[in-house]
Amino acid sequence: MNTKSRVVEAASSAFAERGFAGTSLDDLARIVGLTKQSILYHFGSKDGLLEAVLTHGASELVDVLEAAAAEAPAGWPRVEAVVRASFGLAVSQPELVGLLREVSRLGPPRSDVVVHRLTPLIDRALAGLEAGMDAGLFRRSDPRILLASVYGAVTGVVTDAGALGAVGLELDLRVAVRLRRTVLDFLRVAVAMEPHE
């Protein structure tokens, strides 16, 4: 792994765990065994590093979700595949989902990097939901509200250790599977058409 990739990986974890403001370039330099000046040489500034981290994270997220969607048939199987892939990422790479939560706190213009990269994926998801509604595969509802609810359920529940702890849960594979099942059950009730409808 080259130097830039090592720094991006370390920064992704640190920003997700401690937040952007709570992570210093000196801390990152120590973690990766470089000097602060070396990091600045590659990224120009802490904001430049954040942009690289967000670009990398958003690209990884898009790749995983697009692959899941491409492998499943349209309708409920595709929704289920994308939710499963989202939870898979949350368990295998919690720093990626944590980073998404952190960037939402930072807001524009920093969050614009992620929004720009995710917009085509979101547009395809909205179009797929609309097409499913038009074809009678899904109940008619506002696809934007639905998509925002799913995003909130996945990123909020699996990255908020405090909220999980408050209800006596700790995120592990078993709990993630139960959470995923609950989100899928909720979605099935919210969108999937019953056979008699």
N, C-alpha and C positions, 0 to 999 in steps of 0.2 A: 504494500500500500504506500503510495507516495505521500509526501509531507502535507500537501493541501488536503488530501482525503483524510489523513489522520487528524488534522486540526478540525475539519468539518465534523467528523464523527464525534470527537471529544466535545466540541462546542454544542452539538445536537443534544447530547446527554446532559451537559451542564445547564444549558438554557432550559431544557425541559424540567430538570430537577430543582434548580435554584432560581430560575427566571433570568431574563436578559440582564436586568439591572443588578441582580445578585451575583453575577459571574464576571470576574475581572479577567482581562487579558493576561495578567500575571498568573492567575490561577490556571488558566488554560495552558500557558507556556510551561508551567511546572508539570502538568498532567502529561503533556506530549513530549516533554524533554527538549523544548526549544526555548529561545528567548522571545520576549514580547516583540522585539524588533523583527524577528523572523516572521511572526504572524502578521505584523503590519506590512511587511514586504509583500506577502502573498495576497493580502486582502485589503490593504490600504487603511482600514479603520475597523472598529468594532462593528459599526453598521454594515460595512462591506462584508465582514465575516457572517453577520446575521443574514444578509441577503443570500450568500452562498449556501448557508445551512438551510434556509427556507426553500430555495430553488431545488436543492438536492432532495429534501424531505417531500416536497410537493410532487416532484417527479416520481419518486419511489411510490408514493401513495397512488398516484394516477396509474402507474404501470400495473400495480397489483389489482386495483379495482377494475381497470379496463380488461385485464386478462380474465378475471372472474366473470365479468359480464359477457365477454366474447364466447366463453365456453358453455354458457347456459342458454337454453331456449327462452324466447320472450315470455313475458308474463310473470307469474309468481316464482317459477324456478330462477329467473334472473335476479329478482329482488332478493330471494333467499341466498343466492350465491354471493351477491355483493355484501350483504350483511355478514355472512359467514367470513368472507375475506376481511372485512373491517375488523371483526373481533379477532381473527387470526393475527392481524397486524398489531392490535392492541396488546395481545398476550406476548407475541414474539418480539415486538419492538415497541414497548410502552413509551420509550423516549420520543418516538415519532408522533404518537397521539398526544403526548404531553406537550410536545413542541407546538402542535396545532392549537392546543388550549392557550399556551403562552402567547402565541402570535395574535390570537383573538383579543387578548388583554391589551396588547400593545397598540392595536388599531392602526389606521392609515397614518402615514404612508407605508409603514413597515409591513402591514398585512396585505398590501396590494400585490406583493410578489406571489403570495400563495393564492390569492383570489384570482389573479391573472392566469396562473397555471391550472387552477381547478375549474375555471369557467367553462371550457369546452366539455369537460366531464359532467359538470352539473347540467349544462344545456342538453346533453344526450340523455341524462337520467330523467330530466323533466319531459323531454319529448317521448321517451319510452313509457313513462307513466301516463301521459296524455293519450298515446296510441293504445295503451292497454285499457284505458277508460273508454275510448271510442269503440274499441273492439268488444267491450263488455267483459273483459277479463278482470277489471278492477272496478270497485265502486267509484262513483263520481265524487271527487273531492278536490281541494286545492292542492296540486302537486307540490307547490313551493312550501306550503305549511307542512305537508307530509315529509318532504325531504329534510327540512329544517328539524323536524321532530326526531327523525332517525339519526341525523348527525348529532343532535344534542344527547340522545340516549347513548350512542356509542362513545362519543368523546367525553361526555360528562360523567357517566357512571364508571367507566373503566379507568379513568385517570384521576378521579377524585378519591384518594385514599381516605381522607377525612370523612366524606359522606358514606363510604362503604363501612368504615370503622364505626360510625355512629349507629349503624343498624346491625352491627356485630359481624361484619364480613371483612375478609381480607382477600385481595385479588390473587387467585392462583388459577390453575387450569380448570379445576372443578367448578369454582365460582364463575369463571368466565363462561363456561359452557352453560351453566344455569342462567346467567344474565342473557346470553345470546338466545337461548330458548325462549325466555320471557319476552325479549324484544321481538322475536319472530312471531310469537303468539299474538302479541299486541298488533303487529303489522298485518297479520293474516286476518284478524277481526276487523281492522280498520280499512283494509283495501281489497282483500280477496272476495270475489263474488261467490256466494253460496251456490251449490248446484241448482237449487230451485229458483234462483233469482233470474 
